Amino acid sequence: MQVFLGIILGMLLLIGAVFISDSIQTSSVANGQTAQANRTVVNWDVVADDWHTFKTRAHDDWVRISSK
């Protein structure tokens, strides 16, 4: 049980550190191709869309399974 808790805590810390690192950096989109070194690590809009899709599918599957 402690191993799984450690794995989950490690994943949360990694995601939090990457999010903080990305939010500190400035976006290079407005500066053109010369500022590619400052691009963010993660495209957070895509992550948000994927997370929303995952939650919706999980909820729909839960409703389908629990209605039986």
CYANA upper distance limits for C-alpha pairs under 8 A (distance plus 0.5 A):
  1 MET  CA      5 LEU  CA      6.82
  2 GLN  CA      6 GLY  CA      6.53
  3 VAL  CA      7 ILE  CA      6.67
  4 PHE  CA      8 ILE  CA      6.67
  5 LEU  CA      9 LEU  CA      6.53
  6 GLY  CA     10 GLY  CA      6.45
  7 ILE  CA     11 MET  CA      6.72
  8 ILE  CA     12 LEU  CA      6.75
  9 LEU  CA     13 LEU  CA      6.64
 10 GLY  CA     14 LEU  CA      6.61
 11 MET  CA     15 ILE  CA      6.66
 12 LEU  CA     16 GLY  CA      6.52
 13 LEU  CA     17 ALA  CA      6.54
 14 LEU  CA     18 VAL  CA      6.70
 15 ILE  CA     19 PHE  CA      6.58
 16 GLY  CA     20 ILE  CA      6.64
 17 ALA  CA     21 SER  CA      6.55
 18 VAL  CA     22 ASP  CA      6.51
 18 VAL  CA     41 VAL  CA      7.82
 18 VAL  CA     42 VAL  CA      8.31
 19 PHE  CA     23 SER  CA      6.57
 19 PHE  CA     42 VAL  CA      8.48
 20 ILE  CA     24 ILE  CA      6.75
 21 SER  CA     25 GLN  CA      7.08
 22 ASP  CA     26 THR  CA      8.49
 22 ASP  CA     40 THR  CA      5.71
 22 ASP  CA     41 VAL  CA      6.95
 22 ASP  CA     42 VAL  CA      7.92
 25 GLN  CA     38 ASN  CA      7.17
 25 GLN  CA     39 ARG  CA      8.20
 25 GLN  CA     40 THR  CA      7.47
 26 THR  CA     38 ASN  CA      7.17
 26 THR  CA     39 ARG  CA      8.11
 27 SER  CA     38 ASN  CA      7.13
 27 SER  CA     39 ARG  CA      6.49
 27 SER  CA     40 THR  CA      7.49
 28 SER  CA     32 GLY  CA      7.04
 28 SER  CA     33 GLN  CA      8.35
 28 SER  CA     35 ALA  CA      5.92
 28 SER  CA     36 GLN  CA      6.65
 28 SER  CA     37 ALA  CA      8.49
 28 SER  CA     38 ASN  CA      6.35
 28 SER  CA     39 ARG  CA      6.11
 29 VAL  CA     33 GLN  CA      8.48
 29 VAL  CA     39 ARG  CA      8.43
 31 ASN  CA     35 ALA  CA      6.57
 32 GLY  CA     36 GLN  CA      8.24
 35 ALA  CA     39 ARG  CA      8.17
 42 VAL  CA     47 VAL  CA      8.43
 43 ASN  CA     47 VAL  CA      7.09
 44 TRP  CA     48 ALA  CA      6.57
 45 ASP  CA     49 ASP  CA      6.77
 46 VAL  CA     50 ASP  CA      6.60
 47 VAL  CA     51 TRP  CA      6.50
 48 ALA  CA     52 HIS  CA      6.61
 49 ASP  CA     53 THR  CA      6.69
 50 ASP  CA     54 PHE  CA      6.60
 51 TRP  CA     55 LYS  CA      6.66
 52 HIS  CA     56 THR  CA      6.63
 53 THR  CA     57 ARG  CA      6.64
 54 PHE  CA     58 ALA  CA      6.53
 55 LYS  CA     59 HIS  CA      6.54
 56 THR  CA     60 ASP  CA      6.64
 57 ARG  CA     61 ASP  CA      6.54
 58 ALA  CA     62 TRP  CA      6.53
 59 HIS  CA     63 VAL  CA      6.68
 60 ASP  CA     64 ARG  CA      6.67
 61 ASP  CA     65 ILE  CA      6.56
 62 TRP  CA     66 SER  CA      6.41
 63 VAL  CA     67 SER  CA      6.48
 64 ARG  CA     68 LYS  CA      7.57
